[in-house]
Amino acid sequence: MAKQEIPYKIYLEEKEMPTSWYNVRADMKTKPAPLLNPGTLKPCTAEELSHVFCDELVQQELNNTDRLIEIPEEIRNFYKMYRPSPLVRAYFLEKKLGTPAHIYYKFEGNNTSGSHKLNSAIAQAYYAKKQGLKGVTTETGAGQWGTALSMSCSYFDLDCIVYMVKCSYEQKPFRREVIRTYGAKAIPSPSMDTEVGRKINAEFPGTTGSLGCAISEAVEHAVSHEGYRYVLGSVLSQVLLHQSVIGQETQIALNKYGIEPDIIIGCAGGGSNLGGLISPFMGEKLRGEKDYQFIAVEPASCPSLTRGKYLYDFCDTGKVCPMAKMYTLGSGFIPSANHAGGLRYHGMSSILSELYDEGLMEARAVEQTEVFKAAELFARVEGILPAPESSHAIKVAIDEALKCKETGKAKTIVFGLTGTGYFDLKAYEAFNDGKMSDYIPTDADLKKGFDGIPQFPGNEH
Ligand SMILES: *Cc1c(COP(=O)(O)O)cnc(C)c1O
C-alpha cells in the first residue's frame, strides 16, 4: 500500500473532538505541591479557596486523582464555534530550512481573542454563571486573556472587570477596545481603585505594572465585592486542565496518520498552553508507554524555569493570593519591557515546575531579537503572523530542525503556535526599525527578586 500523504492541515471532525479534559496530575507519581495559606502555612482548604474562586473550579484545582473530567455540553458546543484548531504540517518552513525534520504546529490563533486563552475562559465563565455569580475579575498582561474572558462573559451575560498591566494598556489600545466591545471594563494597573494598587503606585512611582501586581488588584476587587470571584488565565492547575483540549486534539490528529512526535515544544509564560499541549503526551511518558522530549521556551528577560528557584512563593506582588510551590523569580521581580507580554510572569505552573524538577521536561531561555528573527521567517513562509509569545516556540523548533539538518536525523517536531501577532505590531515595528534590544537580568537583578521569596521551615533559601 502506498504511504499515506500527510495533508497540509489535519482537521478533526466535530465528533472526534475530546469530550473530557485530561488531568495529568492523576498520572504524576509526585503530585504538584498544594497551594498554601500564607497565614497558616497549611494547604489551602476548598472552603478558603472558595472565597476567591468559583466552587467548581476549586474542586478542579484540588483534584489530583481523576484522570478525565467531563467537559459540560455547553462548553463543548462553544468549543465547536472555533475548534478543533488545525494541526498544520509546516512543509514550507521545512523546505526553507532545508531540514529533514518533519515540523507540525497546532494553531490556536483562529478566534477573536487571537490565542488559546479562550479554551479556559469559556470554562471559567460557565462555572461562574452556574454558581449564580454577578461577575468575575481578572488581570491581563498583553491583553489576550482579558479579551478571551470578555468574550466568554458576554456569552454568559456576566460582568467582567479586567485589570490590565499599564504598559500593555498604553502600548496595546486595540486589544483594550476589543475588551470594551465585549462589554467588559478595562482598568490600567496599578490603579488607584484598590488598596494594593495605591500602595504599589506610592512605592514605585511611574511603574508600568506587572502581572503579579494586576493579579493582586483583581483579587482584592473580587473579595471586596459581593457576588464576584477572581479568575486566572494561566498558572493554576485548573487552567492547564482546560487547555488539555489542545494536546488531546493534537494527539488524535497525529494518531490519524500514525505520526509519532519526537520533540514537543511550547512557549511558557505561566505554563497553560505548554501544559495543555504536552499533558496527554506526558501522561503516556509517565505511564511508561512512550517517550518524548518536551521543551519549554521562555524569554531570557524573565527566566523562571532556567534561572529561578523551586520554592513556595506568592503568586502576586501584593501577596494576597495563596502561595504556590513553583520555579519563581520572586513575586517582586518586575521584568524588563519585553514585547512578549504574555511571558512576563515571575512564576510557573506548579504542575510544570514539578515535571521540570523531575527532569521530565527541559527548558530553554531565548532572547527577543532572535525570537523576532524566527517570527519573521515563519511569517514569510507559513503565512501566519505569529504572536511574540508563540514565536519563542518557533525559535526553538527552528533550532531543533536545523540540528536535524546537521545530524541528518529526521525527527518529528510538534510545537504550539498559541496565537497571532496583529496586536503586537509595535513590537514588530521596533524589530523592523532595528530598535529592539535584548535585556538579560544580571544575577544581582535576580537576587533582589529572590530576596523577597518568603522564608519558613522547609522553604529556606
Ligand atoms: C498568554 C499567552 C501565552 C503564555 O501563557 P501560558 O499560560 O504560558 O500559555 C502564550 N502565547 C499567547 C499567544 C498568549 O496569549
Ligand as a Chemical Component Dictionary entry (heavy atoms), coordinates in Angstrom:
data_LIG
# 
_chem_comp.id                   LIG 
_chem_comp.type                 NON-POLYMER 
_chem_comp.pdbx_formal_charge   0 
_chem_comp.three_letter_code    LIG 
# 
loop_
_chem_comp_atom.comp_id 
_chem_comp_atom.atom_id 
_chem_comp_atom.alt_atom_id 
_chem_comp_atom.type_symbol 
_chem_comp_atom.charge 
_chem_comp_atom.model_Cartn_x 
_chem_comp_atom.model_Cartn_y 
_chem_comp_atom.model_Cartn_z 
_chem_comp_atom.pdbx_ordinal 
LIG C1 C1 C 0 -0.882 34.162 27.359 1  
LIG C2 C2 C 0 -0.189 33.680 26.174 2  
LIG C3 C3 C 0 0.929  32.845 26.277 3  
LIG C4 C4 C 0 1.556  32.446 27.568 4  
LIG O1 O1 O 0 0.729  31.927 28.555 5  
LIG P1 P1 P 0 0.797  30.423 29.011 6  
LIG O2 O2 O 0 -0.137 30.336 30.146 7  
LIG O3 O3 O 0 2.207  30.133 29.400 8  
LIG O4 O4 O 0 0.354  29.617 27.869 9  
LIG C5 C5 C 0 1.494  32.385 25.114 10 
LIG N1 N1 N 0 1.030  32.748 23.905 11 
LIG C6 C6 C 0 -0.031 33.552 23.781 12 
LIG C7 C7 C 0 -0.487 33.925 22.416 13 
LIG C8 C8 C 0 -0.677 34.037 24.895 14 
LIG O5 O5 O 0 -1.737 34.827 24.757 15 
# 
loop_
_chem_comp_bond.comp_id 
_chem_comp_bond.atom_id_1 
_chem_comp_bond.atom_id_2 
_chem_comp_bond.value_order 
_chem_comp_bond.pdbx_ordinal 
LIG C1 C2 SING 1  
LIG C2 C3 SING 2  
LIG C2 C8 DOUB 3  
LIG C3 C4 SING 4  
LIG C3 C5 DOUB 5  
LIG C4 O1 SING 6  
LIG O1 P1 SING 7  
LIG P1 O2 DOUB 8  
LIG P1 O3 SING 9  
LIG P1 O4 SING 10 
LIG C5 N1 SING 11 
LIG N1 C6 DOUB 12 
LIG C6 C7 SING 13 
LIG C6 C8 SING 14 
LIG C8 O5 SING 15 
# 
